Amino acid sequence: MQRILFVALSFFCIAQGRAQTNLQRPKLVVGLMVDQMRWDYLYRYFDRFAPNGGFKRMLNNGFSCENAMIPYTPTYTGCGHSSVYTGSVPAINGIAGNYWWDKEKMRSVYCAEDNTVNTVGSKSSQGKMSPRNMLSTTIGDELKIATNFQSKVVGIAIKDRGGILPAGHSADAAYWYDNSVGDWITSDYYMKALPAWVNEFNNRKMVNKYYQDGWKLLYPATTYLQSTADEKDYEAKALNGNKFPYDLSAYAGKDFGKISTTPMGNSLTAEFAKAAILGEQLGADKITDLLAISFSSPDYLGHSYGPNSIEAEDGMLRLDQELGALFDFLDKKVGVGQYTVFLTADHGVANIPEFMTEHKIPGEEL
Ligand SMILES: [Zn+2]
């Protein structure tokens, strides 16, 4: 059973007893899913989060729903995203894993696969995806029905399943990252061609810029007291070198997938989300829109370096700043008090077995 953290932050309030016709609704609901973010990170790194960052703003001004829980299993990304956004469990919503055995097809199927659709935005097959394997409605679907489909609903994530499943069946769009070309793509389930704002964003080739800048620690290495030493034998060799600073310049122009295993994968996602808010005019009128954003990079970082690594800590501190900047952007573009944000995670993570045994705590790989 996986506990799901919900931190809900409501920037608007509904006065009790107010006539129903005057009900204030948020112009935009922003759902934030942080892939592999454990609940305890909020408090483990609390003193390290920036005063104007996202996590402190949510914890200090919002509501933390400590006991919100959907008892789903298995705790994979596809299941987490679909369980949170359908309010349901895999036995009902049909997303029983990232992959599962389909006894009618007699093969393993991928949760977001759809061979009846094609990629829009690149020539690769990474766009042959849709939410068709999901059997329940999502928050976005119900919002669409409630407003007779006047609401706009958009999903965004580096991982296709992280963008597609939360956005739901009737979404205007879901966008995900094609790591073979370094661009944001979609499928013809949603549209025939990318909107101009997506093409403009892709043309900026921001990934190369992030690679040129590399990944340096945000603060002096000696201040990362919640993490193990920088270099450990059990860490994956996911990037050039195995310690800070990471020189990523060799990846520019070719290894577009490497961005996922850096905090700049979150930056790329946040920048694309801001472009979507402007490009799709999300939150621009009185009819509530939904933007579902999933930050995939913490999961890649956790898998490569473990939850007790400096890489994981620095990733979370940078995400905190990214979220702070996103909220500032929303204040400006949608308006203070005009939008609602919630934040949760699709699943947590266990410590690396070698880390456990190093400290005489039982642990082994099965
Ligand atoms: Zn995940």
Residues whose N, C-alpha, C, O or C-beta is under 5 A from the ligand:
A	BS01	ZN	D35 Q36 Y76 T77 D299 D346
